[in-house]
Amino acid sequence: MKHYSALSLVSNALSGQKRWSQAWRNPPLKRQYDVVIVGAGGHGLATAYYLAKNHGMRHIAVLDKGHLGGGNSGRNTQICRSNYFYPASGAFYEHSLKLYEQLGLRINFNVMFSQRGNLELNHSLEELEMNRRWANAMKMNGVDSEMLSRSDIAKEIPELNLDCRYPVSGGFIQRRAGISRHDAVVWGYARAASSLGVNIIPSCEVTGFSFGEHGVNGVETSLGPVSAGSVALCVAGHSGQLASQAGLRLPIESIALQAMVTEPVRPLLNTVVGSAVIHCYISQSDRGEIVIGGGADRYNSYAQRGALLTFSENAAAAVELLPCLGRLKVMRQWAGICDISPDASPIVGFTPLKNLYISTGWGTGGYKAIPAGGETLAHTIANENLHPLLRPFSLDRFTSGALIDEAAAAGVAH
């Protein structure tokens, strides 16, 4: 693949944009690979990239029943943060945030990472005390955090309605958090992985698994059987469906999480702002659109459109916090299918079936975990040894009872 640079940008602009090379290869499906990864979203492509980049593996296939990034990787609010309470979560997501900080340079693709901060509001003295503990825990975990008073928040976001129905009493901010462009992250990983020899095969649905004497040894697909030394499932909310084809019942629920964007406006928000009480989180994209997320639907579903009631509640919450949004038109709305575990923490690593690996349970935080999720799962597959950052998030914690309840870190109740 040709190296992207300012010179190549100018050169192609002068030639009518006709000299750009194909971003990633379009190879035929082979019948045998060292590793088959199911799911060509951020986590699947990142895992393939790090397997090739860090561990020198080349016979890798990434299969997807649709197109690249057609699942949750293209259906989120693009927020990258590491403001988690528990040490295990803080270490993992901080590592992911650090990878995001260097990602564009590493994969030679502008992922538009903007560290504008993530502000969490509190609306009572009780919530202020809990957020103070949360912010202090972050500092103890080596993650930046800063408490803000009501007047500080008024300076940060002058348009914010501090006297909403639950008046704002303060909050805390992680300055290094921010947003990136979700499409760019997927395309960047796809391009980088393809340049290292990874085969990306869209429109190839995995329908089952094949088994040998030593466990899983391949997958059945809509394009025929494929044998593999290892198989990894990176299919988010559809993990339960696919794992059942291998005889596994996973402790996850699949539920739709909605988001929407308004028509573009002048620069309005210079940070991400969220409220667990008013029940929404809001940011502004590089194109000027106001991006709004909120509560998940109230029932399990695989519908990528979400329910009208939740859409209305999220919109009302956004207007409650920022009344100036009231007359904006909504341009697009979508839902991602989240995979939520009992403790709202991920399940990554080995499964009871030999040679079958899984990356699921990311819930509402899968996008921010893409770099670290891919890197650590790649390490686990290549070395057949669980990465240290993944040990607290293994499937056997539901047997031992060592749960990591991070539901509060979701930003709003899901």
Summary of the structure (lengths in Angstrom):
residues: 414
radius of gyration: 21.3
end to end distance: 41.7
largest distance: 66.0
contacts: 1492
relative contact order: 0.18
helix: 34%
strand: 26%
